[in-house]
């Protein structure tokens, strides 16, 4: 049974940082690309960043230079380091195994002064 458990969200001031974690289980984590998505109220869910099994990364233009995706295959965990946060980054953040339809419960990030 595939499980994806996101954590690390919270309330942060503009310009602040957060590190999200996604603990995966139920599949051979190291063999799969992983991604982070986000969904703001009233908006479509959008891709934020992705990382291949080999560690190659890609980012949405809106977060390039501010967010960093990484993975620790020994811990079956994918991370999203978010720096220089902006109010428009406010959303629920989800991790996902690329090519599959499993979603975690998400973690809420709110950027506000």
C-alpha positions as CSV (number, residue, x, y, z in Angstrom):
1,X,0.0,0.0,0.0
2,X,1.5,3.3,-1.1
3,X,1.7,6.0,1.5
4,X,2.9,9.6,1.1
5,X,3.0,11.7,4.3
6,X,3.9,15.3,3.9
7,X,5.0,17.5,6.8
8,X,6.8,20.7,7.6
9,X,4.2,23.3,6.6
10,X,3.2,26.3,8.7
11,X,2.8,30.0,8.9
12,X,5.8,32.1,7.9
13,X,6.5,35.7,7.2
14,X,7.3,36.9,3.7
15,X,11.0,36.3,3.0
16,X,11.1,33.4,5.4
17,X,12.0,29.8,4.8
18,X,10.4,26.4,5.3
19,X,11.5,22.8,4.6
20,X,8.8,20.3,3.6
21,X,9.3,16.6,3.9
22,X,7.5,13.7,2.3
23,X,8.0,10.2,3.7
24,X,7.1,7.5,1.2
25,X,6.4,3.8,1.8
26,X,4.9,0.9,-0.1
27,X,7.1,1.1,-3.2
28,X,10.8,1.0,-4.2
29,X,11.3,4.7,-3.6
30,X,14.8,5.0,-5.1
31,X,13.6,3.8,-8.5
32,X,11.0,6.5,-9.0
33,X,11.0,10.2,-9.9
34,X,9.1,12.3,-7.3
35,X,7.5,15.7,-7.5
36,X,5.9,18.4,-5.4
37,X,2.7,20.1,-6.3
38,X,0.7,22.9,-4.7
39,X,-2.9,24.0,-4.8
40,X,-4.0,27.5,-3.7
41,X,-7.7,28.1,-2.8
42,X,-9.7,28.5,-6.0
43,X,-6.8,27.5,-8.3
44,X,-5.7,24.4,-10.1
45,X,-3.1,22.1,-8.6
46,X,0.2,23.0,-10.2
47,X,3.6,21.3,-10.4
48,X,6.3,23.0,-8.3
49,X,9.3,20.8,-8.7
50,X,10.4,17.3,-9.7
51,X,13.4,15.1,-9.1
52,X,14.4,12.0,-11.0
53,X,15.7,8.8,-9.5
54,X,19.2,10.0,-10.5
55,X,18.8,13.3,-8.8
56,X,18.1,15.5,-11.8
57,X,15.7,18.4,-11.0
58,X,13.2,20.7,-12.6
59,X,11.2,23.7,-11.3
60,X,8.3,25.8,-12.2
61,X,9.4,29.3,-13.3
62,X,7.7,30.9,-10.3
63,X,10.0,29.1,-7.8
64,X,13.3,28.8,-9.7
65,X,16.1,30.1,-7.6
66,X,14.0,30.0,-4.4
67,X,13.0,26.4,-4.0
68,X,15.2,23.3,-3.9
69,X,14.0,19.7,-4.2
70,X,16.1,16.9,-2.9
71,X,15.8,13.3,-1.9
72,X,17.3,10.9,0.6
73,X,16.8,7.4,-0.7
74,X,18.1,5.8,2.5
75,X,15.2,7.5,4.3
76,X,12.6,7.2,1.5
77,X,12.0,10.9,1.8
78,X,11.8,13.8,-0.6
79,X,12.3,17.3,0.5
80,X,11.3,20.8,-0.6
81,X,13.5,23.6,0.7
82,X,11.6,26.9,0.3
83,X,13.4,30.2,0.7
84,X,12.4,33.8,0.1
85,X,8.8,32.9,0.5
86,X,6.1,35.1,-1.0
87,X,2.4,35.5,-0.1
88,X,1.7,33.9,-3.5
89,X,3.4,30.7,-2.3
90,X,0.5,30.2,0.1
91,X,-1.0,26.8,-0.8
92,X,-1.4,23.2,0.3
93,X,1.7,21.3,-0.8
94,X,1.6,17.7,-1.9
95,X,4.2,15.2,-3.0
96,X,3.6,12.6,-5.7
97,X,5.3,9.7,-7.3
98,X,5.7,10.7,-11.0
99,X,3.4,8.7,-13.3
100,X,1.1,7.4,-10.6
101,X,-2.1,8.8,-9.0
102,X,-1.2,8.5,-5.3
103,X,-1.4,11.6,-3.3
104,X,-0.7,12.4,0.4
105,X,-2.9,14.5,2.6
106,X,-0.8,17.6,1.9
107,X,0.7,20.2,4.2
108,X,-0.4,23.8,4.4
109,X,2.0,26.6,3.8
110,X,0.8,30.1,4.6
111,X,3.0,33.1,3.9
112,X,1.7,36.2,5.6
113,X,2.8,39.1,7.8
